[in-house]
Amino acid sequence: MENYKVLSALGQGTWGVVHKAEQKLSGRVVAIKKIKSERPEEGVNFTAVREIKLLREFRHENIVELVDCFTTPDQAVCLVYECAFTDLEKILGNKSISISLADTKQHLLSLLRAISACHDRWILHRDLKPDNMLFLEDGTMKLADFGLARMHGTPKTRLSPQAITLWYKPPELLLGASEYSSSADMWSVGCIFAELLLRRPFLQGQTDLSQLDTIFTVFGTPNETNWADFQTLPLCTRGLEWDETTAIPFDEIFTAAPKDAISLLRSILVLDPNMRFTATQCLSHPYFSNDPVPTLKEKLVLTA
């Protein structure tokens, strides 16, 4: 820590406190996340080790750079990142900032490029949400907080269904799935896209069960047509049932969205995880080549 001068507190991440600091030799402003060991007698926090390993994989424009890492005498691990200016949650929450359809397209494009890079390396982020989409002062979006990220792809790999923040959690995890894939991240991408279009979180439950109720109210209850194997999931095998409902047309929800945006959103937010578009498929959708063109990142309004 002697190589850095702490300037201020930035907030709380998934696994630790984040501070703004200055690198003494270079003068570069960075963000330092200090992750304390849950059991100091067991050594370095394994979550920090996993995040370091995953971020070392990347040199990508839209994924936060891990600048440095070091341990402290109390067995904490400090991860040093490039320092962001703001995040998408703050932008969405500031009603004095206008977000045009072209701005939305740029935000989604940056997110898809980042998550495509993750999935190409068999990495699941598992915590996609607006406050993990950081922005540098030049408008570059940086996907951050890989504390819950995991490798996947090995057959029968079991993962915790407790991952992903509630409003962005896909129905298969809410129903207890422990074998899932990149399509789980894609549901979160769809929720963020919907939030950009609506200017508010799309699916807002209070508990896992009320989140499922909220999802099924919009998308209809699962059946053999819209999700063939949903009955094999743990909560369904225990006899949990819902009153039958039909889906609400997206045109009635996203009344100000163009048809190509609704078409892409329908392709991502699908109950059956096997039917969701991949990040690569999304990037090839006509939505990104149709007018309006995405706002240049340098032209994005990030503060007011």
Secondary structure in CASP SS format (residue, H / E / C, confidence):
PFRMAT SS
TARGET T0000
AUTHOR 0000-0000-0000
METHOD secondary structure of the structure
MODEL  1
M C 1.00
E C 1.00
N C 1.00
Y E 1.00
K E 1.00
V E 1.00
L E 1.00
S E 1.00
A E 1.00
L E 1.00
G E 1.00
Q E 1.00
G C 1.00
T C 1.00
W C 1.00
G C 1.00
V E 1.00
V E 1.00
H E 1.00
K E 1.00
A E 1.00
E E 1.00
Q E 1.00
K C 1.00
L C 1.00
S C 1.00
G C 1.00
R C 1.00
V E 1.00
V E 1.00
A E 1.00
I E 1.00
K E 1.00
K E 1.00
I E 1.00
K C 1.00
S C 1.00
E C 1.00
R C 1.00
P H 1.00
E H 1.00
E H 1.00
G C 1.00
V C 1.00
N C 1.00
F H 1.00
T H 1.00
A H 1.00
V H 1.00
R H 1.00
E H 1.00
I H 1.00
K H 1.00
L H 1.00
L H 1.00
R C 1.00
E C 1.00
F C 1.00
R C 1.00
H C 1.00
E C 1.00
N C 1.00
I E 1.00
V C 1.00
E C 1.00
L E 1.00
V E 1.00
D E 1.00
C E 1.00
F E 1.00
T E 1.00
T C 1.00
P C 1.00
D C 1.00
Q C 1.00
A C 1.00
V E 1.00
C E 1.00
L E 1.00
V E 1.00
Y E 1.00
E E 1.00
C C 1.00
A C 1.00
F C 1.00
T E 1.00
D E 1.00
L H 1.00
E H 1.00
K H 1.00
I H 1.00
L H 1.00
G H 1.00
N C 1.00
K C 1.00
S C 1.00
I C 1.00
S C 1.00
I C 1.00
S C 1.00
L H 1.00
A H 1.00
D H 1.00
T H 1.00
K H 1.00
Q H 1.00
H H 1.00
L H 1.00
L H 1.00
S H 1.00
L H 1.00
L H 1.00
R H 1.00
A H 1.00
I H 1.00
S H 1.00
A H 1.00
C H 1.00
H H 1.00
D H 1.00
R C 1.00
W C 1.00
I E 1.00
L E 1.00
H C 1.00
R C 1.00
D C 1.00
L C 1.00
K C 1.00
P H 1.00
D H 1.00
N H 1.00
M E 1.00
L E 1.00
F E 1.00
L C 1.00
E C 1.00
D C 1.00
G C 1.00
T C 1.00
M E 1.00
K E 1.00
L E 1.00
A C 1.00
D C 1.00
F C 1.00
G C 1.00
L C 1.00
A C 1.00
R E 1.00
M E 1.00
H C 1.00
G C 1.00
T C 1.00
P C 1.00
K C 1.00
T C 1.00
R C 1.00
L C 1.00
S C 1.00
P C 1.00
Q C 1.00
A C 1.00
I C 1.00
T C 1.00
L H 1.00
W H 1.00
Y H 1.00
K C 1.00
P C 1.00
P H 1.00
E H 1.00
L H 1.00
L H 1.00
L C 1.00
G C 1.00
A C 1.00
S C 1.00
E C 1.00
Y C 1.00
S C 1.00
S C 1.00
S H 1.00
A H 1.00
D H 1.00
M H 1.00
W H 1.00
S H 1.00
V H 1.00
G H 1.00
C H 1.00
I H 1.00
F H 1.00
A H 1.00
E H 1.00
L H 1.00
L H 1.00
L H 1.00
R C 1.00
R C 1.00
P C 1.00
F C 1.00
L C 1.00
Q C 1.00
G C 1.00
Q C 1.00
T C 1.00
D H 1.00
L H 1.00
S H 1.00
Q H 1.00
L H 1.00
D H 1.00
T H 1.00
I H 1.00
F H 1.00
T H 1.00
V H 1.00
F H 1.00
G C 1.00
T C 1.00
P C 1.00
N C 1.00
E C 1.00
T C 1.00
N C 1.00
W C 1.00
A C 1.00
D C 1.00
F H 1.00
Q H 1.00
T H 1.00
L C 1.00
P H 1.00
L H 1.00
C H 1.00
T H 1.00
R C 1.00
G C 1.00
L C 1.00
E C 1.00
W C 1.00
D C 1.00
E C 1.00
T C 1.00
T C 1.00
A C 1.00
I C 1.00
P C 1.00
F H 1.00
D H 1.00
E H 1.00
I H 1.00
F C 1.00
T C 1.00
A C 1.00
A C 1.00
P C 1.00
K H 1.00
D H 1.00
A H 1.00
I H 1.00
S H 1.00
L H 1.00
L H 1.00
R H 1.00
S H 1.00
I H 1.00
L C 1.00
V C 1.00
L C 1.00
D C 1.00
P H 1.00
N H 1.00
M H 1.00
R C 1.00
F C 1.00
T C 1.00
A H 1.00
T H 1.00
Q H 1.00
C H 1.00
L H 1.00
S C 1.00
H C 1.00
P H 1.00
Y H 1.00
F H 1.00
S C 1.00
N C 1.00
D C 1.00
P C 1.00
V C 1.00
P C 1.00
T C 1.00
L C 1.00
K H 1.00
E H 1.00
K H 1.00
L C 1.00
V C 1.00
L C 1.00
T C 1.00
A C 1.00
END
